[in-house]
Amino acid sequence: MNITITPGRLSGTVTPPPSKSQAHRVLIAAALADGECVISNVAYSQDIEATMSCLENLGAELSRDGSTVTVRGMGANAMSPLRRLAYPRLDCGESGSTLRFLIPVALAVRGGGIFTGRGRLMERPQKPYFDLFDEKGVFHEQKDGVLTIAGLLTPGTYQLPGNVSSQFITGLLYALPLLDGDSEIVLTSNLESWGYIDMTLEALQWFNVRIEERKNGWFIPGNQLYQPHSLTVEADWSQAAFWYAAKFLDSPVELSGLNWPSAQGDRAIDGFFGRLSQMKDTGLDVSNCPDLVPPLAAMAALRPGCTTHIGNAARLRIKESDRLASVTAVLKALGADVAEGPDSLTIRGRGMLHGGVTVDSFNDHRIAMMAAIAATRCEKPVTVLGAECVAKSYPNFWEDYEVLGGKIQKTN
């Protein structure tokens, strides 16, 4: 589906969708628990659908009633009889969280698994896991877009660099408490994306899993059981960031339903909004919140006379698209002044963008949403190719855009 946007201000109040990051985490914990959990306010994005499907294949039972998911957990433990079953086939769609969270979980619960995916997912690096598996004697083979892992995940010390994706750390934090002995995660470099680890630790605490923070990592007692817990998923700060960008670009959009003391790292958008509003040259370090770069870049492109440097963003090159390249390509096509660096963007703001072009979404939900927000400040219409990709994280984005007064035309 392609969407042509006629430029114009948005106006009104919008509630961002439920947090995808939190939903992944609580659904996995509920699936590992021994008993029934009711998880409310779940948005069935493609990524969450992938996680739910994989959890069912691992051994949990999930049922839906509107936006509520009832999870009957598998009662995972160190002596789980599930290990005697055949390796599950786990289709992770295009969800990096699903894949990386569940690789060690599948080892702990089922002794292995066969993982597949779509898009660029199976091209995304898994070396931190592979290095650990080589050390621990766990079999892994990646061939023709299929990853097979098999073996016994054993208690012990797991060393990981802190400047790789936090998804590797989260996966181990979920799996190691299930082993029949104590373990430790030791970081060999400074931790980035700490906000996502905070979300993981918060979710584990809700399900009565004990993790002890250490100077350079975490101590994880073994032989733990996930206890059932029911909760409501909070609104997503990552998606709220696009409406913050709309507000910055002179659309009077207000947000509702956000949890201000949230553990979500992307709540940093509120502070960045304030800094960019000062209308002076500035630098933004996004090492702990790389998903904010597309909306931040749209904001920076329309700060007339001001230069914004967005740095420490190298991990964006291995997302659904190479986001440093795709953000640059889309914004430059719209008329922005953007220079791409190895791990950064330098953006010189202008008062208006030209538009009048067709831009590719690169099959990346955040690029499509960035283009839609930037289009509000273009002189001529903008067409976004592959606009349906927003379903990966925000299925109702275009509906919300129209409710706020956005003028769009859909074509196949």
N, C-alpha and C positions, 0 to 999 in steps of 0.2 A: 504494500500500500504506500502510495506517495501522498503527501499533504502539501498543499500550497497555502501559505499564510499571507493574509493581507495585513500589513503593519498597522498597529494601533495599540493603545494602552489597554492593559487588563485592569480590572477593578473588582473588589469584593473580598470575601473571606473564604479561605480554603483550609481544610484539614488534611495534612499529608497522610499518605497511606501508612499502615502499620509497618513497623521496622522490620525489614527483611533480615538484617543482621541478628536482631534479637530473636526473631521467629526461628531461624536456623538453629540457634543455640538451645532454646527451650524445647523445641520439638525433639532434638537429638537426646537431650537429657530425659525428657518424658519417655522416649522410646526405650531407654536403658533402665528405667525405673521398674520396680516390682509393684505393679498396681496400676490404677487408672488415674490419669491426669486430664483435666479439661483446660485447653488453651484457647482463649477467646481473642477476638479481633485479629484473625489471621487473614492476610491478603494472599490470594492464590496466584502469585507471580510465577513465571516459568521456573525461576530458581527454587522457590519454595515447593513447587510441584515436584521438582527433581529430588529434593531432600525427602519429601514425604514418601515418594515411590521407593527410594533406596531404603528407608527405614522399614517399610513393609517387607521388602525383600530380605532384610537382615533378620526379621522375626517379630517385629512389633505389629500391632493391629491399630489402624487409624480409621476413624469414621468422621464424617462432616455433617454439620447442621448449620447452614449459612456460613458465617465467618468463624464458627467455633469448631475446633477439632478435638475429639475425644481420643486419647491415646491409651491403649492398654499395652503397657511396657513389657519387654521381654525378660525382665528380672535378671539382667546381665550380672554375672559374678565370676570369680576366679575359677570356679568349677563348672561353668556353663555347659550343659549338654548340647547347646547349639553348635559347638565345635565339631560334633560328630556328623553334622549335616554337610551336604555338598556346598562348595564355595558359591556364594550368591553372585548373580550378575547385577551390577549396579550401574544404571545409565544416569550419569550426572548432568545430562543436557549441556548447558554452557556455564554451569555454576562452579566456579573455582572453590567456593566455600564448601559446597557439597563434596567435591572430590577430596580436598585436602583434609577436611574435618573427619571424613569417614574412612580414609585409608588406615590409620592406626586403630580406629574403632572396629573395623572389619577384622583386623588381625586379632584383637583382644576377644571379640565375641564369637567369630566364626573361623578363626585360623587363617583367614585370607579372603580374597574376593577377586572378581573380574570386573574391571572398571572400563566404561566407555563414555564417550561424550560427543559433542558436536561443536561446530565452529572452530575456534582456535584453542578450545579447552585442553585437548590432549597434547598440544604443542607447548603448553605452559610448563615451566621447569619444575621438576620434583626432586632435584638433586639433594636438597637437605635431608629428605626422607631416604633416598637411595644410599647416601653415605652412611646413615645410621643403620640401615638394613644390612649393608655389607659388613659393618662392624658387629652386628648382632646375629648374623647368620640367617637373615630372612630373605627368601627368594623373591626377586622382582624381575619382571620382563615386560618391556614396552615395545610393541610391534604392531604396525598397521593400525594405529589408533586405539589399541587395546592394551590396558595395563593389567597384568596379573601379579598378584602378591600372594605369598603363602609362607606359613611358618609360625613359630611361637614367639610372640612378643614377650620378652623376659624383663623382670624388674632390674633396675640398675640405673646408671647415669647416662643421660642423653644430652650430648652437647650440640648446641645449635647457635649459629650467629644470630644476633638480635636485629640485624638490618635486612633480613629477608622477610618474606611475607609472614605476618603474624598467624596466618592460617595453619602453618606447620606447628607452631606452639600450641594453638588451640586444639588441634587434633590429638596431640599427645596428652594435653591436660584432661581430655575426655577419656582417653583409653587407659592411661597408667593407673588410675585408682582401682581399676578392675583386676589388676594383676595380683598374683599371690605373694607379693613382697613389696617393699618400699622402693620408690624411685626418686630420681632427682633430675630436673631440667636445669642445665648450666648454660648460661649465655656467654658466648665467647666474644661478643662485641655489644655495644650499646643498643638497647631496645628501641625500635621504632614502632609506630602504630600501636602505642601502648593503650590507646582508647579501646581498641578491639579486644585486647587481653583483659582489660577491666570488665568489659561486657561478658567475656567468658567466665571470669572468676565470679562475677555476680550471679550468673545463671547456675553455676555449679553450687554456689552457696545456697541458692533457693532449693536445690534438690539434695541438700545435706551432705554434699561432698566436701571433704576437708582438703584444702591446699594451703601449705605454709610458705609464705614468701621468704626468700633468702636474699642475701646481698646481690648475688648474680644469677638469680633464677628462683626456682620453687622446689620445695620438698613435697612429695606426693605419697602419703601413706597408702599401702596396698590393702587388698581385701575389703574394699569399701562397697557399699550398696547404695545406688541412687534411690532416694525416697520420693514417693509421689508428691507432686505439688501442682496446684492449679493456679493460673494467672492470666492476666490480660496483656497482650503485646502492646507496647506503647508506640506512638507515632514516630515516623522515621525522619531523623534529622538530615540524612543524606538527600532525601527527596525534598525536604523543606528548603534546602539550599537553593534549589532552582526558583522557588517563589521569593526567597530573599533576593536573588538576582533580579527578578522582575521588579521588585520594590525598588531596588537600587537604580533600575533603569526607568524610574519615574512612573511606574504603574502602581497605583495605591492598593496593593494587595496586603491583606492581613492574614496571619496564620493563627490557627486555633488547635488545641489538642496536644501541644508539645509538652513533654516533661522536662522542665528546666534543670532539675538536678540529675538528669539522665547520665548514665555511664557511657552513652554513645560519644565516641570521639568527634564525630562530625558536628556536634553542637558548637564546635569551634567556628562555624560559619557566622555566628552572632558577633564574635569578637573581630573576625576578619571584615565583616560588614562595617563595623565602626571604624576600623583602620582605613579602609578604602574610602569611606565617606569624608575623611580629612582632606582629600584632594591635594595630596602632595606625593612626591616620589616615595615608593615604599618597597620593601621586600617581604615576601611571605614564605615561611618555611612550612611545607606541607608533608614533611616526613611522617607525621602522625595522622594525617587525614588526606591521603592522595586522591580519594574519590571526589573531593571538593574542587579539584582543578577545573573541570569544565564550567561550572557556574562562576567560579572566581574569575576565569579568563573572560567570560562574557561581561562581567562587571568591569574588569580592568580595561577592556577594549573601549569603554565609553566613559572614561575619566579624562576629559579633554585637557591636554597639556601635561598630563602626569604619566610617569613611567612606573610600571609595576613589574617586579622580578619575582617569579614564582619558582622556588628552588627545591632541591632534594626530592625530585619527582621521578627518578629513573624507573621505579617499578611500574609506572603507567605504560611503559612500552610493552608490557606483557599482560595487558588486560584484554577485554573483548576486541579492542583494536589497539594499535600503538597510539595511545591517547595523546602523547605529546605531538605526534605527527598529525593525527586526525583533528585535534583541536586547532592546530595551526592552519591546516588546509581549509577547514570550514570557516573560521573567522577571517582568514585572508580573502577567501572568496566573497565574503560579505562586505569586505572593504576595510577590515581592521589592519593595524600595523603590528604584526606578531613576528618575533624572531625565535626560532627553536634552537635550544642548546641540547647537549647530551642528556642532561637531567633537569632541564629548566625551560621556562618560557619568559621572554622579555616582551612586554606589551606596552606600546605607547598609545595612550588613549586619544580618542577623537570624539567630537561632539555628536556625530551621526554616522551610520553605516549606509552604504549604497544599496545593498540588496540587489534585486532584479536578477537573481541567479538561481540555479539548481545546485544543491549541495547533497553529497552522499552522507548517510548516517553511519557508514562503515559497519552496519549491523551492530551498532553500539548504542544501547539505550541512553547513556549519559550524553553522547554526542547529539542524538536526535533532540533531546530535551534542551540542551544548550542552544542549538540552532533555533528552536522555537522561541526561547526567551530573547535571544539576540535579535530575532526578526521583529520584535515589537519596536525596535529603534532603527529600523531600516527605512529608506526612502521608497523602495519598491518591493513588490511581493517576493517571497522566498519559497522555493519548493524543496522539501526534504524527502529524499528517496529512502525507501525502506523504513518508513516511520512506524511500522508495527513493532519494531524492535523494542519499543518502550515496555512491551508486555513482560520483558525479562524481570523488571523490578517495579514498574508502576503501570499496571494494566489500564487504569482509568485516567492516565495523564491527559489524553486529548479531550476526554469528556470534561475534566476539570478545567482545562484551558478554555473550552467553549463556554462553560458556565461563568467564567470570569470575563467573558466578553470577547475572547479571541475569535477572529474570523478565519476559518479554515475551510478548505475544499479538499475532499478525499477523492483520489483516483486510483485505479488498479494499475 
